[in-house]
Amino acid sequence: MFEKAIVAYIDILGYKDLVERVAKKPELVKRMEDLFYEMSVNAVRKLREIFLESVDDKSDVETQDYLKKIADSIGVRCIADSFIFTLPLSNINFRCKTWDEQTTVGNRIETYFSVMTFFATLFISKMGYLLRGGISIGNHYESEREKQLFVFSEAHNMAVTLENKKAEYPRIVLDEPLRKYLEEISYPNIESFFYKDEDGYYCLDIYSALRNWGDNKEKKLAEIKEGITFNLESNFNNARELGKLLYFVSYHNRKVTSTEVNLTHQAFDISKYEKQLRYLTRNRITPALEYHKALGNWVLERIGGKNISASPRIALPAGCFDVAIEHHNGIVVLCENGHFGTACALIRVIFEACVRGIWLHNCATEDELIQYRNDNLRKGFNNVLQEVEQLESFKEGVLSSIKEEYWGPMNSFAHTGYFQVSRRLSADSLGPNYADEEAIKVLTFSGSMCLLAALQIALLIGDSNLSNEILGKIKEFGTAKF
């Protein structure tokens, strides 16, 4: 019943605005339908034509038929504000004498990603709207009676979750199971369809389609630049939309100025828009700073001055938790004074302080406590974290999920990697250039670690009333919005 499939879920950003603009103009709705059809279904057909033209021997009917089936195996749907691209991977019932089954799978996947990059660049050039999405692999079922009627798909669910929870910016994100699958099949050219973004996610490199545009490449880039410039101006006073557009513009500029494309005159001058975004978001961080400053004081009022047992199994973890609380208050002070780079560098430190404290109290052997006191603990952080998550309170894996998602950026900020350095550089100056959204995320993470540390101290000293009070604060913290 089920078959393995790759499914992409791609959302049109700004669709609500698009509907409001054309809803009362039937002729524009029909034109939009034709455009959507051209950009999705016809994208498959156009690529099929390109493939067929590449066959040197026009009498080679078997190869031509094989290439047609490769293209036709890709499913495309448009439902309101989203496009869904489907590629079944099991039950391959066609071959070509030139290629074996593994190569056929690789050919289909390469064609699938070619279709999506072709579609994305065409859509943005024609519509001026950006796209965001997710691509996953998993079980997938479509009704044989009527494919549009019933779809039951694990892969689709995961792709939707990626778009909603992970993509955030105008980009199309791959999940880890799909990335590992593509690694395992090790098919040539597949890697050229992706790039690794600053936060560690692998994303579809939609401009890889430029190699299929031939002489039309510059024309398409000019159309994209024109449409995005219009949207930059239209959203000049909308911080949320301007931020999304600037993310895409930065991607566009990297690609057009690369040695591979080398069309630097198609790059945007973004200094005006970056300056405007800083102006629009200048006050967003203030409520977050006030909240986290008050949070740090609240914790100190309840934890400061508590009597702690001299036992190493109590005193050492208590010291770790106390350091974590101080780090949070330090991060607030740093952010208040615009020292966001140093605040970001402390995120890994505060995380490790909490995890080590939990491990020292609950997991460390007596010999390991002695090693820790002598500053020669021979157990790595990964092993420490694994042991902590054997505990009943942490077995759901929240801490390892944090590490998996943010360890790369944490290290980069702490060790002056690209995450840190890239935020000192802008189009017109050298200096801190951290978005308020990033500062708010740092404060939120720091605050969560501060509360975790406070709760652990309450548990160490056996104060159930204090534990319950902190748990109530944690619940309140989860609803705070900035």
Secondary structure, DSSP 8 states (H G I E B T S, - for coil): --EEEEEEEEEETTHHHHHHHHTT-HHHHHHHHHHHHHHTHHHHHHHHHHHHHT-S-TT-HHHHHHHHHHHHT-EEEEETTEEEEEEE-S-----BTTB-HHHHHHHHHHHHHHHHHHHHHHHHHHH---EEEEEEEEEEEE-SS-TTT-EEEHHHHHHHHIIIIII-SSSEEE-HHHHHHHHHHT-TTGGGGEEE-TTS-EEE-GGGGHHHHGGGHHHHHHHHHHHHHHHHHHTTT-HHHHHHHHHHHHHHHHHHTSTTT--GGGS---HHHHHHHHHHTTTTHHHHHHHHHHHHHHHHHHHTT----SSHHHHHHHHHHHHHHHHHHHHHHHHHTT-HHHHHHTHHHHHHHHHHHHHHHHT--HHHHHHHHTT-----HHHHHHHHTTSGGGTT-HHHHHHHHHHHHHHHHHTT-HHHHHTTB-SS-BS----HHHHHHHHHHHHHHHHHHHHHHHHHTT-HHHHHHHHHHHHHHTT---
